[in-house]
């Protein structure tokens, strides 16, 4: 069982931790607002991603996506929200500036983005279905995978938040901070474009 969980983690880390809308937005929030102000957003992303994991584990995702137009609607709504978030990050004040002028993205913002993130469904679905931890006990197998993957979600998002926050420490000048914010925003827009290609 332990070797199966380790295999699950080894499969999950590159898929779930790779750059995508959620991870890049967490890093961008950390860079733009710092780790303390970015923490609620990161917890929202983690909670929303955990909900996606639950939807996949229970099979509800298959039912939702079987509805005509549901997949396209979720993708378009998610893309629109990510573009809005990219705008917010690009125009956010640099950390050295007065952070009170613009509020950091909230827990609810992170939760919504995670639920509407097409990469989350693809990556978690692939990981969840690729490994069996307890082959003779389907419910226990699903429960073990949910717990193991929730741990990955928390670790990955925390690392991305502090990775982004490291930029806020390095970027002392307002110009460098603005370049970092705009760069993260552009990466978010590219991640949305990749969904539609």
Residue, then its C-alpha position, 0 to 999 in steps of 0.5 A: x500500500x505504501x509503495x502505491x501511495x508513493x507511486x501516486x504522489x510521484x505521478x501527481x506531483x508533476x501533473x498537479x504541480x506543473x504551471x497552469x492557471x491555478x498554480x500560476x495565479x497562486x505564484x502571481x498573487x504571492x509575488x504581487x501581494x506577499x505570502x500573508x495577503x496571498x494566503x487566503x487566495x491560496x487556501x481558496x485554490x486548495x479548497x476548490x481543487x479539493x472539491x474537484x478531487x471529490x467530484x472526480x472521486x465520486x463520479x459526479x464530474x462524469x455526470x456534469x460533463x455528460x450534460x450537453x454544453x457543460x464542458x464548454x460552458x465551464x471552460x469558457x467561464x473559467x477562462x473568462x475568470x482567469x483573464x479577469x484575474x490576470x488583469x487584477x495581477x497585472x495592475x496590482x501595486x508592487x509589494x513595496x508600494x501601498x498594498x492597501x490600495x488594492x485588495x489581494x484576491x480572496x478565498x472565494x476568488x481562489x475557490x471559484x478559479x479552482x472549480x472552473x480550472x479545466x487543467x485541474x479536472x484533466x490532471x486530477x482525473x488522470x492521476x486518480x484513475x491511473x493508480x490503485x492503492x487498495x484493489x479489493x476495496x473500492x471505497x477505501x481505495x478512493x478515500x486513500x487516494x483523496x487523502x493522498x492527493x489533498x496532501x499534494x494539493x496543499x504542498x503544491x499550492x504552498x510551494x507556488x505561493x512562496x515561490x511567487x513571494x520570493x520574487x516580492x523580496x527580490x524585486x525592490x524597485x517599482x519597475x521590476x515589481x511591475x514587470x513581474x506582475x505583468x509577466x505573471x499575468x501574461x503567463x496566466x493568459x497563455x495558460x488560458x490560450x493553451x486550454x483552447x488549442 
